[in-house]
Amino acid sequence: MNIVIDSLYKTFGSATALENINLQFEGGEFITVLGSSGCGKTTLLHLLAGLTTPTKGAIYIDGEQKDRPGADRVVVFQQPGLFPWLSVEENIEFGLSLHSGTKASRRKASSDILPIIGLEGFASHKPYELSGGMQQRVAIARALVMKPKVLLMDEPFGALDAQTRASMQSFLVSLWDQLHCTIVFITHDIDEAIFLGTRLIVLTARPGRVALDIPIELERPRSAEVAFDPHFLDLKKRAMSILAH
């Protein structure tokens, strides 16, 4: 799987959100996109998802231009967006119900992924019976059962408390280590971006341009102690210097 972002510009009226974005992603990468508020990072994710169209330039996945939503790209937003009247398994199956497949195949998909996300035994629970972190795990599972080529994540842990956020970061790293799906993860948190990713992209303030695109060469599996690694600290220093301007 290959993603090419070619000379991408996005304007809203007289304001330019993104300017001349050129990137190429390979299958199985965990790409973290870091930037300050208003730099256009969420706009970039919406362009990848096909939720908005570029003013100039194009996005290609495996050579095919993408300018509208598709099942090959699924978004996980900051809020889980679960249906409160549906059970955990029904929420997970919802996206599948809009496409092909039998009820039995949808139920098997949800039952297969529940132990992977650590929610085995919670299939019949309603969202209000779950913690915030557990709800976000359901949202991630709902995306993964679609088997997308790319999982797009828009600050999915931003609304969680610090302890739950750290737990969810470790969970996501473990999940990616198991599945090796392609993830593009948007964040404004420097430590989160470096801890999670295999590759770090830092955008400038608006208009967003790529100021840094570098591999994150830290061993996996990762624990909280990785924050003291010299490579982690060097990346953090470089990112902070960009975000400070």
N, C-alpha and C positions, 0 to 999 in steps of 0.2 A: 504494500500500500504506500502511495506517495501523494503528498499534498504540496502543491505549488501555489504560492501567493505572489502574483506578478504585478508589480507597479501599482499597488492598490492605493487609491485615494477615496476619502469619504468626507463630504461636506454636508452641513445642515444650514441652508441659507447662505449667509456670508461667513459662517464659522467653519473652519477646517478641523475635523476631528482626527483624521489620519492622513499622513502624507508620505507617498512613495514607499510603501511597505513591500519588501521583497524577502520572502522566506521560503524554505523548503523543508518539509518534515518527512521522515521515514516512518514506516509502520513500527509500532511497538515503543515509540518514544513517549516519555512523560515530559511534556513541555510546560513549563511554568512561565506565565507572562506577568511581569511585575511592572507597576507604574503607579504614580500618584493619582489621586481622585481627579477625574475629568480629562485624563490623558488619552482616552480613546480605547482602552483595553477591552471594555465590555462591547464597544462598537465593533472591534475586531472579532470578538467571539460571535456576535450577531451576524456578521458578514459570513463567517465560516459556517454558521448554522443555516444561512439562507433566509434569516428573518428580516434582513434589509439588503439592499443591493448597493454595490460600489458606485461611486460617482465616476470613477475611472479605474481601469485595471480589471483583473479577473482572478478567480480562485478555481484551481483544477484539482480533482481527486482522481488518481489513476488515469490522467489525461482527459477526463471529462469535465467540462466547465460546470460549476455549480453556482446558481444564482437564486435558488429557491429551496425551501426545506425538503428534507428527504430522510428516509429511515436509516440511511448510512451515517447520519450525524444526529446524535441525541444530546439534548442539553439538560444539565442539572443546575437549577437555579439556587439562589441563597435560601429561599424559603422552600420547604419540601413540596408544597402544593398538593398534598394528599387529599383525597375525597373523604370527609369525616364519616360518611355513612357506609363506606366500604371497608371491608377487613383488610389486613395486611396483604394477604394473598390476592385479593380482588384488586387492590391498588397496583400491585406488581403486574397483574395480568391486563391492566386497562389498556396500555398501549398496544399489546398484542391483539386485543379484541377489535381494534380498529383496522387491523390488517388481516392476513390469512391465518388459517389454523383452526383446529377444532377446540372445543372447550377442554377436552381431555389433554391435548397437547399444551394448552395454556396452563392448565393446572400442574402438569409435570414440570414445565419451565419454572413456575414459581416455587414448587416444592424442591426442585434441584438447587435453586440459588439461595434459599433461606439458610441452610447451614454454612454456605460460603460467606454470607454477610453476618453470621453470628446471631440469627434470629429464628433458629429452629425452635419450634414450640410456641411461636407467636403468630402463626398463620391466621388464626381466627380473631386476633385482637384488633380493635379499632385504633386509629391514630391517636385519639385522646388518651389512650391507655399506655402510650409509649413516651419515653423521654425524647427531648429534642434531637439527641444524637441518633437514637433508634429510628426516629421518623426520617432523618436524612439518609440513613442506611436503606430504608425502604425506597426512597426516591432514587438512590443510586441503583438499587436492584431493578426497579422499574425501567431504568434506562438500559441496564446491561442485558436484560432478557430480550431486548430488541436486536441484540448482536450487531451494534453499529460498528462501522469502520473507525469512527472517531467519537470519543466521549468528551463533550465540551462542558466544562464546569465553571460557573460564574460565581466566584467567591462563595462556595457552598457551605463553608464553615463560619462565615462572617457573623452570623447572628447567634453563635453558640458562646457559652461562657468559656473562660480560658482552659479549664480542666477538660471539659468535654471536647473542645477544639483540639487539644493536644491528643486526646484519645482517638478522635476521628482522623487526624493526620496519620497516626500510626496504623490505624485500620486501613486507610486508603493505600498507604505504601505496601502493606502486606497483601492487599487485594491485587494491586498492580503486579507485585512480584509473582503472584499465582497465575494471573490471567494474561499479563503482558499485552493488554489492549492499548491502543493509542489514546493518550489523554492530553487535552489542552486545558490548562488550569489557570484561571484568572485570579489574581490576588494583589492586594496592596501591602501585604505583610512580607518583609524581606526574609525573615527566618523561615516562614512557611514555604516560600518559593524555593529556597535552597534545600530545605529538608526533604521536600517531596520529589523534586524533579530530577530528570537525567540531563536536562538542558534548560538554561535560563535565558529568557529574553527580557530585556529592560527597555521600556519605552520612555521617551522624553515627555516633558509636559506638552500640553496641546500647542500645536498639532503634534500628535503622536508619531514619532519616528523611531526606528530601531537604533538604540544607542549601544546596546550590548547583546551579543548572541554567542553564548559560550557553553560548552558541556560542563556538567556538574560531576566531577570525577571523585565521588565519595563512595566508599564501599557500601554494599547492601548485604544483609538487612541493616537498616539504620535505627539508631536509638537516640534519645535526647542528648547523649554525650557527644554526638557528631558536631554539635554547635561549637565545640572547643577545637575541632580539627583546623589546622592552619589553612587548608583550602577553603573550608567554610568561611573562616574569618576574612580571607582575602576576597572572596566573592561578595561577602557582605559589605566590605569597605568599598569595593568598586561600585556596587549598586547604590550605596548611600551617597557616593559622590555625584552620581548621575541624578538621583532624585532630589538632591539639594539645590539643583539649578532649575 
